[in-house]
Amino acid sequence: MAGYEGPALVTRHGSRLIAIDGVNAHALKATARSVAAANRGHHAGISSWGASGIFDELTVADSEAGAPSMRTLLLLYAADLAFRLRWEIAPALDEGRLVIAATYVATPIALGRAAGLDAHWLADLFHFAPPATEHHVIDPAPARLISERQGFVEFAWRHLDSQLGGVTRLELMDRTRRHLRALARRS
């Protein structure tokens, strides 16, 4: 993922940004907690999607507001990530800390690709995000164990169900997982 165009990320020696992406919220959270525990000496912190509260507003919106499109959800994710970078990630890196971003940019890009959105549009959308020091793609647990409401992919599916032309939650998860693997191979 190309260069960061927002305010310069000022980091101290020893600071790192670890991206953890995947379609299973439970596995993402468990991995983030495990990485944080293994790096206690670095004062590790976890930055999770939804930190800005944008998605809470969608959850409580009346049905009259209508269902958002995939593009709208991804634009909201980008806004949420910009919030996380400004208020969580950059300050922690400036303090020399380890930051674990769960999820970061690969998950929404893979989800967008799984829904048929243009790869160039998605790359441009997340161009502002600085590259992670390390990147991990978590392979999900069996489909029957995937949460229906905790992660960004699950959240998107719930809000897009009627717009996906009969694609089931598990099919969307599988498509997203395939795109995540392809992104991981390219990095």
C-alpha positions in Angstrom: 0.0 0.0 0.0 1.6 3.2 -1.2 2.7 6.3 0.7 1.0 8.3 3.4 -0.2 11.7 2.3 -1.5 13.0 5.6 0.6 14.7 8.3 4.0 13.1 8.6 4.2 10.1 11.0 6.8 11.0 13.5 8.2 7.8 15.0 10.8 7.1 17.6 13.3 4.3 17.4 11.6 1.0 18.2 8.1 2.0 17.2 6.3 -0.4 14.8 3.0 -0.7 13.1 1.8 -4.3 12.8 -1.2 -4.8 10.5 -3.5 -7.8 11.1 -6.1 -8.5 8.5 -8.6 -11.2 7.9 -12.3 -12.0 7.8 -12.8 -13.5 11.2 -13.2 -10.9 13.9 -12.6 -13.5 16.7 -9.3 -14.6 15.2 -8.2 -11.0 14.5 -8.9 -10.0 18.1 -7.2 -13.1 19.5 -4.1 -12.6 17.3 -3.9 -8.9 18.2 -4.1 -9.7 21.9 -1.4 -12.4 21.5 0.9 -10.1 19.6 0.4 -7.3 22.3 1.1 -9.8 25.1 4.2 -11.1 23.4 5.5 -7.5 23.1 4.7 -6.1 26.5 8.1 -4.4 26.8 7.2 -2.2 23.8 4.0 -0.9 25.4 1.9 -2.4 22.7 -1.5 -1.0 21.9 -4.3 -2.2 19.6 -6.2 0.0 17.2 -9.4 -1.6 16.0 -11.8 -0.7 13.2 -14.8 1.4 14.3 -12.9 3.5 16.7 -14.4 6.8 15.4 -18.0 5.8 16.1 -19.0 6.2 12.4 -20.3 2.6 12.2 -22.3 3.0 15.5 -24.3 5.7 13.7 -25.1 3.2 10.9 -26.2 0.6 13.4 -28.8 2.8 15.0 -30.0 4.6 11.8 -33.7 4.2 10.9 -34.5 1.9 8.0 -35.7 5.0 6.2 -32.1 6.1 5.9 -31.6 3.2 3.4 -28.8 0.7 3.1 -25.4 2.0 2.3 -23.6 0.7 -0.8 -20.2 -1.1 -0.6 -18.5 2.1 -1.8 -20.1 4.0 1.0 -19.0 1.5 3.6 -15.5 1.6 2.3 -15.4 5.4 2.3 -16.6 5.3 5.9 -13.9 2.7 6.7 -11.3 5.1 5.1 -12.6 7.9 7.3 -12.5 5.7 10.4 -8.9 4.7 9.5 -7.9 8.4 9.1 -9.3 9.0 12.6 -7.4 6.0 14.0 -4.2 7.2 12.3 -4.6 10.7 13.7 -5.7 10.0 17.2 -4.4 6.5 18.0 -1.7 5.2 15.7 0.5 8.2 15.0 0.6 9.4 18.6 1.5 5.9 19.9 4.2 5.5 17.2 5.6 9.0 18.2 5.9 7.7 21.7 8.0 4.7 20.5 5.2 2.2 21.0 4.2 -0.8 19.1 0.7 -0.4 17.4 -1.3 -3.4 16.2 -3.9 -2.4 13.7 -6.7 -5.0 13.5 -7.9 -4.5 10.8 -5.9 -2.2 8.6 -6.1 -1.7 4.8 -5.9 -5.2 3.3 -9.3 -6.3 4.7 -11.4 -3.5 3.2 -9.5 -3.7 -0.1 -10.1 -7.5 -0.3 -13.8 -7.0 0.6 -14.2 -4.4 -2.1 -12.6 -6.7 -4.6 -14.8 -9.5 -3.5 -17.8 -7.2 -4.2 -16.5 -6.4 -7.7 -15.1 -2.9 -7.1 -12.2 -1.6 -9.2 -8.7 -2.4 -7.8 -7.4 1.0 -8.8 -10.2 2.9 -7.0 -9.6 0.8 -3.9 -5.8 1.5 -4.0 -6.5 5.2 -4.4 -8.9 5.2 -1.5 -6.4 3.8 0.9 -3.3 5.5 -0.6 -3.1 7.8 2.5 -2.4 4.9 4.9 1.3 4.5 5.8 2.7 1.0 5.1 2.9 -1.3 8.1 6.2 -2.5 9.5 4.8 -6.0 9.5 1.6 -7.5 7.9 -0.2 -10.6 8.9 -3.2 -12.2 7.2 -5.2 -14.4 9.6 -6.8 -17.4 7.9 -10.2 -17.7 9.4 -11.6 -20.5 11.5 -14.2 -22.9 9.9 -17.1 -21.0 8.4 -19.5 -22.1 11.1 -17.3 -20.3 13.7 -17.2 -16.9 11.9 -18.9 -14.2 13.9 -21.9 -12.5 12.4 -21.4 -9.1 14.0 -18.0 -8.3 15.3 -15.7 -7.6 12.4 -15.8 -5.2 9.4 -16.5 -7.9 6.9 -19.4 -9.3 9.0 -20.7 -5.7 9.5 -20.6 -5.0 5.8 -22.4 -8.2 4.9 -25.2 -7.4 7.3 -25.7 -3.9 5.8 -25.3 -5.1 2.2 -27.2 -8.3 2.3 -30.0 -7.2 0.0 -27.5 -5.6 -2.5 -25.3 -8.6 -3.0 -27.5 -10.5 -5.5 -28.0 -13.6 -3.3 -24.3 -13.9 -2.2 -24.4 -15.5 1.2 -22.3 -14.3 4.1 -20.0 -17.4 3.8 -19.6 -16.8 0.1 -18.6 -13.2 0.7 -16.2 -14.3 3.4 -14.6 -16.9 1.1 -14.2 -14.4 -1.7 -12.7 -11.8 0.6 -10.3 -14.4 2.0 -9.2 -15.3 -1.5 -8.5 -11.7 -2.3 -6.6 -11.3 1.0 -4.4 -14.2 0.1 -3.7 -12.7 -3.3 -2.8 -9.3 -1.7 -0.5 -11.1 0.8 1.3 -12.9 -2.0 1.9 -9.5 -3.8 3.4 -7.8 -0.7 
